Amino acid sequence: MELLKQKILDCGRALNDHVLLVDSFLNHQVDVKLMREVGREFARLFADADIDRVVTIESSGITPAAMTALEMDLPMVIMKKSVSSILNEGILQTDVFSFTKNAPYLLTLKSEFIHPGDRVLLIDDFLANGEACFGAARLLRQAGAQLAGIGIVIAKAFQPGLKKLRSAGYRVEVLAPVSRMDEGHIEFGDVK
């Protein structure tokens, strides 16, 4: 998606070979017009996937997932990363290791919002090692649903997540595949 790639080049900042800062338009301040286009593109890419609901993991995936759900006229479900004192009935949980935080967290899904047989589209902001996506897939399986597709806004394609997810048989669509980056430099490359 050229519009997104240009925004990354114009406003994003590679701090080193692992950290891409996009807080001015994706996860602190949000460019809602760009995210609307992101949602339209995911809706176009997954139009053939017979999706029942869109899922994301809090918090940076919420805006692109909401825009995708809006475009597809589907409900959106948010998986939580933190334990809540009021979220204690009908929940499914799995451990996930966060690349960004370099620490584990308990991914939680309230099971009443995912139904057995649902075909689910997972939308997330970043893909590095794929742990969040695999955690979401585990929760969806526990709920009796199928992960029918994964939409990623930005993938660090030089890290193992994309390859691992595709090797596991998941359909993954990436809007901005970063093939290489280091301080002050970002390159995009085709991802097959």
N, C-alpha and C positions, 0 to 999 in steps of 0.2 A: 504494500500500500504506500504509494509514493508520498502522499500528503503526510502520513505519519513519519516516514523516514526523514523527510525534510524537516519536520518539527523536531525530531531527535537531533539532527545535525545542527539546527539553528539554536535550540534551547537546552538540549541535553548536554551533560558533561561526563566524560569518562574520567573518573578519579584515578583509576589504575586498571589493570587487566581483568578485574572482577567486579568493580562497582561502577554502574552507570546511573548517574543522578538525573532523574526526570521529574523532580518534584515541582517544577514550575508549570507542568501541564497534565500530570497523570495522578500523582498521589499526595500532594499537599494542596496545591492550587490545581484546579481541574479546568482544562479547556473543553467546555461542554459541547461546543460545535465540532471539535475534532472527535470527541468521544461519540457523538451522534453518528459521525461518518464511520467510526470503528464499529459501532453496533450495526449499521447498515451492511458493512462488508462481511461481518460474521454471519448475519442473517442470509446474505447472498451465498456465502460459501457453504452453509449448512442447510440450505433450502431443501435439499434432497434427502435429508437425514431423518425425517419424520420425528422431530423432537417434541416431547411433551412438556418439558420445563427446563429452565436455565438455572444453573447452580454456580456459585462462586464462593471463594474463601475470603473472609474479612481481612483487610479492609480495602486495600488498593484495587482489588478486582471488582468492587461493587459498581462503580460508575460504568465501565465498559460492559459489565454483565447486565446492568439495568437497561442500558441503551439497546443491547442485543435483544433482551426480553421484550422491550417495547416494540422494536421493529418486527419481531416474530409473533407478537401478540400472545405471549406466554407468561405464566407466573415465574418469578425468580425466587430462589431459596439461597440463603446465606449460611454457609458453614462457619461456625465460631472457632476462634483460636484460644479462647480463654474459658475457664470453668466459671459458671454462674451459679449463685446460690438459689436462683429461682428456676433454673433450667435443670431439673432433676428427674423428670418423668418422661418416658418414651424417647430417650436419647440413645444415640449410637456414638461411640467414640473410638478413636485410634490414635496411636502415637505417631508424630511426624517430626522429623528433624528439619529445622529452618536453616537454609543456607544464609539468608540475610542476617538473622539474629545469632547464628552459630549456637543454637540451643534447641532442645526439644520442646514441643508443645502438644497439648491434647486437642485434636481436631474433633469437633462435636457437631452432630446433625440431629435435629429434632425430627424423629421418624414420621410424624404425622404429615409432614409436608412433602414427602417422597413416597410414591405408591408402588407396590409390586408391579412390575411390568413397564414402569415408566422408562422412556428413552430420554436420557439426560445429556444436555450440552454443558460442559464445564468451561467457563470463561475465567481467565486469570491474567493479571498484568504482566508478570515475568515468569520465565522458565529458565532455570539453571540446571539443577540436578534431577528435577522431576519428583522430588519427595512429596510435595503438596498434592500433586496430581495423583500419585499412587495412593496417598492417604484418602483422598476424595473417592477414588475408585473403590477402595476397600469398604468405605461407609455405604456407598451406593449398592454394592453387592450385598452387604448385610441387610439393606432395606428391600432387596429383591428387585432393584432397578438395574438398568444397563447404562454404562457410560458410552453413549453413542458418538461422542466427539469432544475434542478439546480445542478451544480457541485461545491462542496466546497472543497478547498484544506485542510483547517484545521477548524474543528468545535469545539467550546467549548460546548460539548454536555450536560454539567451540567447547561448551561444557557438555557433560554426558546425558542430560535429561531428555532432550529431543530424541536422540538415538534410542535410549532405553524405552521410552514410551512407544515409539513406533515399532521397536523390536517386540514389545509385548502385545502388539496388535491393535493399538489405539490409533484412531484417525486424529491427527494433530494438524491444525492449520495455524500458521504463524504469519502475522501481518508485517513484522519488522524483524527479520532474522539477522542478528549481529554475528558476523563471522570472525571478527577480530576487533579488539580494542586495547588501548593502553592510555596513559595519561594524555588527555587532549586529543585523542584520535579514535574515531569510530568507523568501522567498515561493515557494510552489509553484503550478504552473499545469498545466493539461491540455496534453498534447503529442500532437499528431495527425500 
